[in-house]
Structure formats: C-alpha cells, structure tokens
C-alpha cells in the first residue's frame, strides 16, 4: 500500500492521498495541525511569577526578587474533529466514495524545529525541551522555561481578547520524508543557473529591497512553466508533462530542486513549513505545505559566472518526498482559558493585566535607580583606592548579580586621552560606565 502522488484532495490545511491498492483508503497529512485545546493540544500550562507583585525565591541561604515563566504541554500533530469531518466530506465529493477510510502518512527522517521568537524574548539561556522526532497522530511533550526574564514572563500570559485563540508565537515545525507512488513522470532538466537568477530578479523586482518576501505557490509553479516557455529552462520529457492539474506536485518539486541547486546555503531562497493555517489556504493543495520566500536583499546581486544545471528527475514508481508540517502550541490568556494559566504570587488573577505590567515596571525602575546609586559609590571607592580589586568584584556581584568585565580591572591606572582614570570617571553617568563593565 502506498499513497498516489497524483491522486490527492485537500481542505483546511489537510491533504489526503488515495491508496494505490485500496481506493477507499486515503493517507492523510496535516500540513497545518490546528491548535485545539483538549483535542490535539491535550495539555497546556503556563506558570509565571514576579510580574506584578514581587515573588521572592530562595536559593541556598539567599533570597532574591524572581521573575520568570514556564510554558509546557502535550500535543499531537493530527487532525481536529472538524478537519477530519471536512476532509472526509471533500473525499466523498471528489471521489464519490461513500465511506472513505483515513490513515496517517508514515514518516521517516523526521527533523523537528521549535518556532518562536528566541532572540526577541531573550530566552537563549532558558530551558527548551522539544522532541527530536514526531509521527502524525502520536502525542509528544514540550517545555519552554526562562527564569529571571521579565520579557518572556510578560509575553506568555498577557491578557487577550475573549475566545480560545491560538497564540502563533509558539509553534513547532517539522520536515519528514514519506514514500509515494508516482504516475510515469520523467524529465531531463537543464539550465544556466545565472540566467535562472536573472529571470527571478526581473519577474519579482519591486517586491521589496530588504528582508524576505513570500511567493505564492501558484506563482512559483507558473514561474517554472514560464521559464520553460522562455527557454531559460530546457525540459525534455520522457513521460509526463507540465500539466499542473495532473502533475502539480512534480512541477513544484522540480522548481524546488532547481532553486536549491542555485542556492545550496539558503541565502537566496527559503523553503520552510507554513506556520499558519491562513497561509495554507482553506482549499487547494498547491502550497504543498511549503512557504517559498526570496531574499529581497540579494535582488541587486548579479551572478557573473555560468553555472550549468543538468539533472534527470523522475517521479515514477516508489520514491520519497520531503513533507513539511506545523502546529501552534499555545493559546492566549483570557476568561475562557484562564484555567491554563497560573500566577504564583497573585492566584486570583491568572492573566497578566495592565496593572500587573505597571507594577512590574515601577518595581524594576526603583531597582535600577538603586543599583545606579550603589554602583556610583562603588566606583568612587574603587578609583580612590578605598577597596581593592577583589572587594570591587565581590560588591559588584552583590549589587548586580553578575561579574564586572575584566577590562574595568585592567585600566584603573591607565590614562584616558591624557586624563587619569579616576579623573575621567568623575561626573560620568553610571549607566554609561556600566555599559563598559
């Protein structure tokens, strides 16, 4: 039994491929598994502390004002009940089968990647526990945790509009291989990749000059057809054609192979799993779950040398293709979802309100001003010799919770533009000094 690549239907981010032996069996593949609480998001929990009223933690013999959060859950990249009903109805309509049977595609070589704003939320040093491999229909656990991070803590539980709304800021994407059975389709493709890049630049100029822009999958397929028409891409078919209705997936894969041959490092083009159901589209399979992007920053670059591409591409018999999939792993906090959120300090208000944010900001401002005063006194004591290097380090750690930069310790006796370090320090804003500590 194997899914037939040219016999597929789709609805609401789900693709179903008909089996080659049993016409009533369809191998389904959720390009985008919708996030639904108590269904494919079976467990979800956010716990945070220190946003609003202070939350004091004890480590050893020391107590400190702690701010942090954890986000965790158990999810399954699978169909929701609504998706299952809709894809079955779509199969009945397209194939006139009274009782279609669904089974998930079997995957190999699964590569998993968490999808969240790691840099923006400053959680590089936090806990990030995600599975290395996933199968459709099989549950997995995940966890994000970041102690002493007010940005992450404030972000995961901020009060939102009513309704159970997925939070797309936290998701998981995956790329895996699945085996298909193809109708006869064999083509020898050849091109000068420098001409291919010139063609792409001309076709998509004006889309922007900085960053990445997305190309619709229909445009992507049409570009391949137009390059063959304009003799930029030479195609010699042994079997098959450029009929998008019959061979749409094969044409898409041909273009993907061509573009990745031009750009092996992913600087010019990106093929990534579509992270949002709205980008997949409610109907139609022409996205194939991939988000195709071009780097606008490279649109002014010319490739001078000739780069010959020649490859025979066959999707006949059994073969494996890369499939992308994604799922949102969080929901926003409001009255409908408050039971999944917990504030360790203020238990009667699970969501982060504006009042909590204002209280936190006032507390942080007071602490910053206190540290500035203490650092200034500490620096004055250090440069006048009242404390030695070790005394400075110890007191600095007590005030800020971190070590001073070594450069501060080595330039104490040096001259700054003809002025002694001690003289140069007087009158300087402590915050400016702290940038160099």
ZISUL-V799946 format. One line per field, one symbol per residue. ss: DSSP state (H for helix, E for strand, - for the rest). phi: phi as a letter, one per 20 degrees, with the letter a starting at -180 (. if undefined). psi: psi as a letter, one per 40 degrees, with the letter a starting at -180 (. if undefined). A space follows every 10 residues. Layout:
BEGIN
ss = ???
phi = ???
psi = ???
END
This chain:
BEGIN
ss = --EEEEEEEE E--EEEEEE- ----EEEEEE -EE---E--- EEEEEEEEE- -----EEEE- -EEEE--EEE EEEEEE---- HHHHHHHHHH HHHHH----- EEEE---EEE EEEEE----- ------EEE- --------EE EEEEEEE--H HHHHHH-EE- -----E---- EEEEEEEEEE EE---EEEEE EEHHHHHHHH HHHH------ -EEEE-HHHH HHHHHHHHH- --EEEEEEE- ---HHHHHHH HHHHHHHHHH HH------EE EEE---HHHH --E------E EEEEEHHH-- -------EEE EEEE--EEEE EEEEEEEE-- E-E----HHH EEE------- -E-HHHHHHH HHHHHHHHHH HHHHHHHHHH HHH-----HH HHHHHHHHHH -----HHHHH ----EE--EE HHHHH----H HHHH---
phi = .bfefecbcb almddcdfff ddfeeceebe gcffecgmce dfcbbccbbn eoffceddcm dddbfdcaac cbrcccfbff ffffffffff fgffdldfcf ddbffedclf cdbfcbefff eldgeeecdc febbcgndfb dbbcbbflbf ffffffcffc ffoedfdffc bccbcbecec ddfgbcbedb aeffffffff gffdfnfqcc mecedfffff fffffffffe mfdecdeebn aefffecgff fffgffffff ffcfemeecc dcgfecgfef ofcndfelne decceffefe edefffcedb bedcccmebd cfcebbbfdb cfeaffdgfe cbefecfecf eeefffffff ffffffffff ffffffffff fffenfcegf ffgffffffd nbeffggffe dgeeedlndf gfffffnegg fffffde
psi = hiihdegiii ifehhhhiie dheehhhihg dhhihhiece gdihhhhiie hbiihhihhb eiiihhhaii hiihihgiii dddddddddd ddddefhdgi hiiiihiifh hihigigddd effdeahghi idiiihehii iihhhgifhd dddddeehha iiighigeeh ihiihiiihi hiihhhihhi ihdddddddd dddeieeieh aiihhidddd ddddddddde fdhhhhhdia afhdddfddd dddddddddd ddgeefddih hihhehdddd idiieedfei hhiihdeeee hhhdihhhhh hhhhghahii ihhiiihiei iihaddedee ihhddgeegd ihiddddddd dddddddddd dddddddddd dddeediadd ddddddddde eiiiidddde edeiihfehi dddddheihd ddddde.
END
